[in-house]
Amino acid sequence: MPQIHLSSSQAADMPCQSHEQNHPQTVRVDDRVAYRWLLAFAFVAYFPTLWFGFQYWDDGEYVTNNRFVKQGFCIESWNWSWTTFYAANYHPVTWLSLMLDAQIWGTRAFGFHLTNVVLHAFNGCLVYFILSDATGLRGPSWWAAIFFVIHPFHVESVAWI
């Protein structure tokens, strides 16, 4: 392969090839450390919810009085989850998730809350991964993910079953 030699003035006119050269102010955060902190923030923020019980708002329709969810995974429940418009919604993946929780934890609210906290923590890591990959800016992506994880807007989806 032939070598090309550029003068310093020609080299100065060419765009930088490295993202680091374009953005020297980029904060470099080790991804493993970033993920660990995101998981820690999510668990600390939502740790108290693990001892919450079922709510009287709609947990009866969704879990405690729903025979399909309480029986866990079986053919009847599987078919029901994909073919029903129940509790004013069509959301088969939600039903399957609740069935899995019921299969593992029974009707103890702790397990349902733990699933919500774990899913939210992993979603925070996913936000960081997507933002840092799309922008190449790990530091600002980490702060955005932290904001996502601890923002009170998510309390309903994490603290409620």
N, C-alpha and C positions, 0 to 999 in steps of 0.2 A: 504494500500500500504506500503510495507516495506521501511524503511529508510536506505539509504546507507551513511556511514560515511567514508570519505576519509582523509588520512593523508595529510599534507600540501605538501609533495613532490609528492604524487599522483595527487593532485588537480592542481599543477603547470604544470604537463605533459599533462593535458587535454586541448583541444581547448576551447576557450571562446565561450559561447553561444550567447552573445549579440554582435551586430554589433558595438555598442558604445565602448565596451571593446577592440575590434579589432582595431578600428580607433579612438583613443581619440582626435586626432587633427581635427576631423570632425567639420566643422562650422555649428552650428544649426541655421537655419533661419526659422522663423515662416512662414509657407506656405501662409497664407493669406496676410502677408506683402510682401512676394516675388511676389505673383500674382499682387498685387496692383502696385508695382514698375515696373513690366514688362509691365503692361498696360499703366502706365504713360510714360515710356520710349518710347513705340511704338507711343503713341499719340503725344508726344512732337516731336519726330523725323519726323513724317509724317503729322503733323497738317497743314503745308502750302499746302499740296496737295489737301486739301478739296476745295480750291478756284481755282484749275486748271480747265481748260475747257477740251473739247474733243480735241484729237490730230488728225492731218490730216493723220497720218501714217496708221492706220487700224481701227480707231474707227468708220469710216463710214461703213465699211463692218460689223463690229461687232454690232454697236448700231444705229447710227444716220440715216443710209440708209437701215437698215435691218427691213423690215416690220414685220417679225416674232417676233423679239425681242421687237420692239416698241409697238406691240399690247398686250404685256404682256402674262399672262397665258390664254390659251384657248386650245381646243383640237387640232386645226390646228398647233399651235406653239409647243405644246407638242410633237406631232407626228413628226414634222419637226426636232426638236432637237435630237431625237433618230435615225432618219433615214438619216440624211444628212452628207455629207462630204463637208463642206462649209468653205471658207477662208483657204483652204489647211489643214484643221484639222477635226478630228472627236472628238469632246468633248462635249457630251450632257449635262454634269453637268455644264459646263461653260455657255452654252446657257440658261439653266434653271436659273442659278444665274443671268445672265443679264436680263432675262425676269422678274424675281422677282424684280430686281432693277427698271426696266421700269414700272412695275405695281405699285410700291410704289412711285417712284420719278418722273415718266414721263421721259422726256428727259433732265432733269437737271443733269449736270455732278457731282454736289456736292454729290448726293446720291450714285452714282457709286464709287466715291472716298472714301466716308465714309465706304461703304461695304468693300473695299479693306483694309482700315486701321484697321477696326474691325477684319476682318479675320486674318490679320497679327498679331495683338495683341494677339488674342486667340491662334494662332499657336505658338507664343513665350511661352505662358503659357503651351501649350501642350509639347513643347520641355523640359521645366523645369520639368513638371510632369513625363514624360517618363524617363528622365535622373536621376532624384532624386529617382524614384522608382526602376530603374534598378541598380543603383550604391549604393544607400543609402547615397550618399554624396550631401547634399543639397546646401552647399556653392558653390562648384565648378559647380554644375548643374545650379545654379542661374546665375553665371558668364557666362557660356556657353549660356544660354538662352538670357541674355542681349546682348551678342555678336551677336547672331542670330537676335535679334530684331533690332539692330541699324546698322548692317553691310550694307555698301552701295551696296552689291551684290543684295539686295532685292528691290532696288529702282524701277527697271523696273516692277516687279510684283505688287508692291504696288501703285506706283505713276501713272502708266498707267492703262487705262481701258482696 
